[in-house]
Amino acid sequence: MVKTSDSTDDVTERGERRSYGPTHTINTDKIRLPVLEPDGKGRIFQAESLEMLTQLPSGTMDMVYFAPPSNSTGNCPDTLTSFLKPRLVEVHRVLATHGTLWFHMDCRMVHYGKILLDGIFGRTNFINEIIRTYESQATRPRSWPTGHDNLLLYVKDTRKYVFRQEAIERIPYMAPGLVGPEKAARGKLPTDTWWHTQFPTGTQENTDEEEQKWRGVLRRMIEASSRPGALILDCFARDGATGVVALELGRRFLLAETSPESLAAMTQRFGTMDGISWGGFESSPPNCSGHALLQPAPAER
């Protein structure tokens, strides 16, 4: 059986989705449900992002963090669009009604992603653009050095999405003397501009750069956009930082990655943990010999 996944190239003036027909086909005979055991905490797939997404059942993800590596999309808008579009259509399909997408790209290409997402989710389902700023040591002779990344927040249903304001960690006021001692002691909620330090090259902290760079951001996103026990999907897992933060916060996770180095890092991190299963591996995960693997569930007919 072949199911068609609909495209949405545009939205109406009211922000409603407008379908323009199929973008790609999914062989539903291959769809497998990556079920976590009752005590399961997470599942790691050796799989390309689109391959994994098309195998997931619809409406099952509470939150998706989508941050493709820059070398996967290049700097060509056409290449970027052809890469992103089928994956974002699938992300929309697998999100639960109350689900949230956090889409991350840099300032050079994020605008193309915004146009695609407005078409797929609808403009009215765009909630925020978060600017994550950091200290930069770069110098450019003819332009300002880059010092931020972009996070776009979209939801499946504006009436039902999760936003746990009470769970967000408060931050100090920049001018506490202007707000009084009581407010200064309580701190304030972050705005849509977040400051997180980026470690300079060569420091001890930089030995795990991706986790150090994004762990605080991930924690804030997951706490605000999901409840305890929620299922968090990261299609480009790198070394598994999303899974680490999800476990710290009492959530579950699904991760996908193809890089041998990243998979090796994740097996070192998760290989001895109870409740973690592995899918899509032709053999034991690298550097994790002897670890019990749970293969994908049999295809549903």
PyMOL commands that set and color helices and strands:
alter all, ss='L'
color gray80, all
select helices_A, chain A and resi 28-30+49-53+70-72+77-94+110-121+123-125+165-167+176-178+181-186+204-225+241-248+260-270
alter helices_A, ss='H'
color red, helices_A
select strands_A, chain A and resi 2-7+10-11+17-18+21-27+42-46+61-66+95-105+126-133+148-155+193-195+231-234+252-257+276-279
alter strands_A, ss='S'
color yellow, strands_A
deselect
rebuild
show_as cartoon
